[in-house]
């Protein structure tokens, strides 16, 4: 019996493709930041309208819970 672990590589295989060395992906980071800033520019002016819709829905939901349902009195 051998002292080696099963499945261990016994020799290095030479390939045609060069070894891949990772690098920071600054291009995609820049695109992501620009995309985020574009969304902020578009959504910040809509924030007051979204706040009004949210408040109206909360008030109507509270009023609906407090009012009697159907023919019950």
mmCIF file of the C-alpha atoms, coordinates in Angstrom:
data_MODEL
# 
_entry.id   MODEL 
# 
loop_
_atom_site.group_PDB 
_atom_site.id 
_atom_site.type_symbol 
_atom_site.label_atom_id 
_atom_site.label_alt_id 
_atom_site.label_comp_id 
_atom_site.label_asym_id 
_atom_site.label_entity_id 
_atom_site.label_seq_id 
_atom_site.pdbx_PDB_ins_code 
_atom_site.Cartn_x 
_atom_site.Cartn_y 
_atom_site.Cartn_z 
_atom_site.occupancy 
_atom_site.B_iso_or_equiv 
_atom_site.pdbx_formal_charge 
_atom_site.auth_seq_id 
_atom_site.auth_comp_id 
_atom_site.auth_asym_id 
_atom_site.auth_atom_id 
_atom_site.pdbx_PDB_model_num 
ATOM 1  C CA . UNK A 1 1  ? 0.000   0.000  0.000   1.00 0.00 ? 1  UNK A CA 1 
ATOM 2  C CA . UNK A 1 2  ? 1.022   3.564  -0.707  1.00 0.00 ? 2  UNK A CA 1 
ATOM 3  C CA . UNK A 1 3  ? 1.227   6.440  1.818   1.00 0.00 ? 3  UNK A CA 1 
ATOM 4  C CA . UNK A 1 4  ? -0.326  8.866  -0.688  1.00 0.00 ? 4  UNK A CA 1 
ATOM 5  C CA . UNK A 1 5  ? -3.907  10.053 -0.374  1.00 0.00 ? 5  UNK A CA 1 
ATOM 6  C CA . UNK A 1 6  ? -6.337  8.638  -2.924  1.00 0.00 ? 6  UNK A CA 1 
ATOM 7  C CA . UNK A 1 7  ? -6.909  10.987 -5.841  1.00 0.00 ? 7  UNK A CA 1 
ATOM 8  C CA . UNK A 1 8  ? -3.728  12.997 -5.244  1.00 0.00 ? 8  UNK A CA 1 
ATOM 9  C CA . UNK A 1 9  ? -2.118  14.438 -8.382  1.00 0.00 ? 9  UNK A CA 1 
ATOM 10 C CA . UNK A 1 10 ? 1.121   12.659 -9.157  1.00 0.00 ? 10 UNK A CA 1 
ATOM 11 C CA . UNK A 1 11 ? 2.523   14.958 -11.842 1.00 0.00 ? 11 UNK A CA 1 
ATOM 12 C CA . UNK A 1 12 ? 1.865   18.418 -13.254 1.00 0.00 ? 12 UNK A CA 1 
ATOM 13 C CA . UNK A 1 13 ? -0.061  18.562 -16.497 1.00 0.00 ? 13 UNK A CA 1 
ATOM 14 C CA . UNK A 1 14 ? 1.130   21.201 -18.925 1.00 0.00 ? 14 UNK A CA 1 
ATOM 15 C CA . UNK A 1 15 ? -1.610  23.064 -20.783 1.00 0.00 ? 15 UNK A CA 1 
ATOM 16 C CA . UNK A 1 16 ? -1.779  25.482 -23.684 1.00 0.00 ? 16 UNK A CA 1 
ATOM 17 C CA . UNK A 1 17 ? -3.781  28.085 -21.766 1.00 0.00 ? 17 UNK A CA 1 
ATOM 18 C CA . UNK A 1 18 ? -1.843  30.484 -19.555 1.00 0.00 ? 18 UNK A CA 1 
ATOM 19 C CA . UNK A 1 19 ? -2.454  30.553 -15.809 1.00 0.00 ? 19 UNK A CA 1 
ATOM 20 C CA . UNK A 1 20 ? -5.239  32.996 -14.841 1.00 0.00 ? 20 UNK A CA 1 
ATOM 21 C CA . UNK A 1 21 ? -4.285  35.604 -12.301 1.00 0.00 ? 21 UNK A CA 1 
ATOM 22 C CA . UNK A 1 22 ? -7.210  37.537 -10.905 1.00 0.00 ? 22 UNK A CA 1 
ATOM 23 C CA . UNK A 1 23 ? -7.308  41.300 -11.035 1.00 0.00 ? 23 UNK A CA 1 
ATOM 24 C CA . UNK A 1 24 ? -9.649  43.981 -9.715  1.00 0.00 ? 24 UNK A CA 1 
ATOM 25 C CA . UNK A 1 25 ? -12.506 44.683 -12.084 1.00 0.00 ? 25 UNK A CA 1 
ATOM 26 C CA . UNK A 1 26 ? -12.458 48.478 -11.921 1.00 0.00 ? 26 UNK A CA 1 
ATOM 27 C CA . UNK A 1 27 ? -14.441 48.914 -15.148 1.00 0.00 ? 27 UNK A CA 1 
ATOM 28 C CA . UNK A 1 28 ? -17.467 47.080 -13.774 1.00 0.00 ? 28 UNK A CA 1 
ATOM 29 C CA . UNK A 1 29 ? -17.122 48.874 -10.442 1.00 0.00 ? 29 UNK A CA 1 
ATOM 30 C CA . UNK A 1 30 ? -17.260 52.210 -12.264 1.00 0.00 ? 30 UNK A CA 1 
ATOM 31 C CA . UNK A 1 31 ? -20.308 51.124 -14.272 1.00 0.00 ? 31 UNK A CA 1 
ATOM 32 C CA . UNK A 1 32 ? -22.022 50.002 -11.048 1.00 0.00 ? 32 UNK A CA 1 
ATOM 33 C CA . UNK A 1 33 ? -21.343 53.319 -9.332  1.00 0.00 ? 33 UNK A CA 1 
ATOM 34 C CA . UNK A 1 34 ? -22.633 55.288 -12.349 1.00 0.00 ? 34 UNK A CA 1 
ATOM 35 C CA . UNK A 1 35 ? -25.752 53.086 -12.475 1.00 0.00 ? 35 UNK A CA 1 
ATOM 36 C CA . UNK A 1 36 ? -26.391 53.648 -8.749  1.00 0.00 ? 36 UNK A CA 1 
ATOM 37 C CA . UNK A 1 37 ? -25.947 57.412 -9.060  1.00 0.00 ? 37 UNK A CA 1 
ATOM 38 C CA . UNK A 1 38 ? -28.343 57.467 -12.034 1.00 0.00 ? 38 UNK A CA 1 
ATOM 39 C CA . UNK A 1 39 ? -30.968 55.640 -9.977  1.00 0.00 ? 39 UNK A CA 1 
ATOM 40 C CA . UNK A 1 40 ? -30.482 58.057 -7.094  1.00 0.00 ? 40 UNK A CA 1 
ATOM 41 C CA . UNK A 1 41 ? -30.918 61.048 -9.421  1.00 0.00 ? 41 UNK A CA 1 
ATOM 42 C CA . UNK A 1 42 ? -34.134 59.522 -10.798 1.00 0.00 ? 42 UNK A CA 1 
ATOM 43 C CA . UNK A 1 43 ? -35.636 58.303 -7.531  1.00 0.00 ? 43 UNK A CA 1 
ATOM 44 C CA . UNK A 1 44 ? -34.871 61.166 -5.128  1.00 0.00 ? 44 UNK A CA 1 
ATOM 45 C CA . UNK A 1 45 ? -37.339 63.540 -6.837  1.00 0.00 ? 45 UNK A CA 1 
ATOM 46 C CA . UNK A 1 46 ? -40.006 60.805 -6.582  1.00 0.00 ? 46 UNK A CA 1 
ATOM 47 C CA . UNK A 1 47 ? -39.459 60.347 -2.847  1.00 0.00 ? 47 UNK A CA 1 
ATOM 48 C CA . UNK A 1 48 ? -42.072 62.935 -1.700  1.00 0.00 ? 48 UNK A CA 1 
ATOM 49 C CA . UNK A 1 49 ? -44.722 61.283 -3.888  1.00 0.00 ? 49 UNK A CA 1 
ATOM 50 C CA . UNK A 1 50 ? -43.845 57.844 -2.560  1.00 0.00 ? 50 UNK A CA 1 
ATOM 51 C CA . UNK A 1 51 ? -44.053 59.181 0.996   1.00 0.00 ? 51 UNK A CA 1 
ATOM 52 C CA . UNK A 1 52 ? -47.510 60.661 0.333   1.00 0.00 ? 52 UNK A CA 1 
ATOM 53 C CA . UNK A 1 53 ? -48.781 57.382 -1.164  1.00 0.00 ? 53 UNK A CA 1 
ATOM 54 C CA . UNK A 1 54 ? -47.406 55.447 1.805   1.00 0.00 ? 54 UNK A CA 1 
ATOM 55 C CA . UNK A 1 55 ? -49.045 57.816 4.334   1.00 0.00 ? 55 UNK A CA 1 
ATOM 56 C CA . UNK A 1 56 ? -52.412 57.707 2.533   1.00 0.00 ? 56 UNK A CA 1 
ATOM 57 C CA . UNK A 1 57 ? -52.335 53.899 2.457   1.00 0.00 ? 57 UNK A CA 1 
ATOM 58 C CA . UNK A 1 58 ? -51.524 53.773 6.185   1.00 0.00 ? 58 UNK A CA 1 
ATOM 59 C CA . UNK A 1 59 ? -54.354 56.196 7.035   1.00 0.00 ? 59 UNK A CA 1 
ATOM 60 C CA . UNK A 1 60 ? -56.936 54.417 4.880   1.00 0.00 ? 60 UNK A CA 1 
ATOM 61 C CA . UNK A 1 61 ? -55.866 51.045 6.304   1.00 0.00 ? 61 UNK A CA 1 
ATOM 62 C CA . UNK A 1 62 ? -56.301 52.335 9.856   1.00 0.00 ? 62 UNK A CA 1 
ATOM 63 C CA . UNK A 1 63 ? -59.696 53.872 8.993   1.00 0.00 ? 63 UNK A CA 1 
ATOM 64 C CA . UNK A 1 64 ? -60.829 50.592 7.377   1.00 0.00 ? 64 UNK A CA 1 
ATOM 65 C CA . UNK A 1 65 ? -59.893 48.600 10.491  1.00 0.00 ? 65 UNK A CA 1 
ATOM 66 C CA . UNK A 1 66 ? -61.812 50.972 12.796  1.00 0.00 ? 66 UNK A CA 1 
ATOM 67 C CA . UNK A 1 67 ? -65.012 51.189 10.716  1.00 0.00 ? 67 UNK A CA 1 
ATOM 68 C CA . UNK A 1 68 ? -67.748 48.541 11.048  1.00 0.00 ? 68 UNK A CA 1 
ATOM 69 C CA . UNK A 1 69 ? -67.863 45.913 8.313   1.00 0.00 ? 69 UNK A CA 1 
ATOM 70 C CA . UNK A 1 70 ? -70.900 45.563 5.977   1.00 0.00 ? 70 UNK A CA 1 
ATOM 71 C CA . UNK A 1 71 ? -74.278 45.419 7.752   1.00 0.00 ? 71 UNK A CA 1 
ATOM 72 C CA . UNK A 1 72 ? -72.872 45.047 11.261  1.00 0.00 ? 72 UNK A CA 1 
ATOM 73 C CA . UNK A 1 73 ? -73.665 47.928 13.592  1.00 0.00 ? 73 UNK A CA 1 
# 
